[in-house]
Amino acid sequence: MYKKRGAPIEYKGFFGRHRVAIAATTLLGTIVGAGILGIPYVIAQTGILYGFILIVLLGIMYLFLNLFLGEVVLRTKTQHQLTGYAGKYLGKWGKRIFTVSMLISLYGALTAYLIGEGATLYSIFKFGTPLLYTLIFFVVTFFIAYKGVRATGKAELILISLLLFIIVLIGIISFRDINVSNLTHMDISKFFIPYGVIVFAFLGLPAIPEMQEELGREKKKFKMAIILGSISPIVIYLLFTLFIVGIVGLDNFNILGPNERIATIALSMFSNPILGILANILAVLAMFTSFLTISLALIEMYHFDYHFPRSVSLGLVFSFPLIFAVLNLATFITVLGLTGAIAGGIEAILVILMFWKAKTLGNRKPEYTISKMKALGFFMMLLFAFGILYQFL
């Protein structure tokens, strides 16, 4: 069912010739998930100009974080998931803190996907209940994970291509429906509201070790794959947010229920039916690819870094998100914001510290290196620390 951690993934034919594309879409597919569906609503509250600045700023920061972690992976002979690297370079407490943050991050993401998939599929089919579709999605993804999720590298290349195609279609169909007045609203008093959701939307660190396996012997292209997989979400988020906010607007968002403020559901209510169906298909695809990749990362953390049996690892990964989703303990947007600000902030700070440590403690010559960037690193740590503190206060 699972192969040894760090062993190259074997591809043949088309996929064997396009390993960089597969690796880049593994990262892209992990990043572009539930977060994209929450960004338009939170940005509609503050204004699109400020929101765009925040998307670009945080996107660039996560580009560097992904590159930092990529070098950590390449400087280490033995292969781990993120908690294993934290233990090697930051000691027991570093591993423990990273474990807590990763659990919050990944379980938050999986919970958001279950809630989002249920609401989105219900919006498409219009019968049953959101909970019914949450359970169907749960059963399907559990079966795929049980049988072996290593095929997701190929699947993501196909599904992300479809996702990008649908975004283009949304742009073409909806361009004339964009209301300019929806794009001129600005409320600086709510400047921090989008922060946690946008941070969540860029979380993709668990995919970095997986990308090394996707590349096989082509590790010299690791840096390029990370750059492609990190920059693409910035462009996607800017275009998607422009379309959704321009069409729906803050007033329409505010009359919807908490779990109806998912971008594609709002679009299906305030635009033509075909556009709504296409947008909701986009949402289903995005969350599907992310759910599978993150499930794999969490299963491997339990199995390889903590030596739980595989069956126990599967149970631990899938049971907790199901409980939270079924009991309706949080709304979709709330899960995104809290998970992004708290878990994303902790992980970012630890990755920077790991990167600096790996420069001197690494036991392998990496295929690419970047400078320590101490000034940038300290600035990023201060920003993420402020975000964590703000959420707690």
Secondary structure as UniProt FT lines:
FT   TURN            5..6
FT   HELIX           13..17
FT   HELIX           19..31
FT   HELIX           35..46
FT   HELIX           48..74
FT   HELIX           82..125
FT   HELIX           130..147
FT   HELIX           149..151
FT   HELIX           152..174
FT   HELIX           175..177
FT   HELIX           180..184
FT   HELIX           188..190
FT   TURN            191..192
FT   HELIX           193..201
FT   TURN            205..206
FT   HELIX           207..215
FT   TURN            216..217
FT   HELIX           219..221
FT   HELIX           222..254
FT   HELIX           258..260
FT   HELIX           263..269
FT   HELIX           273..300
FT   HELIX           301..305
FT   HELIX           310..326
FT   TURN            327..328
FT   HELIX           332..338
FT   HELIX           339..344
FT   HELIX           345..361
FT   HELIX           374..392
//
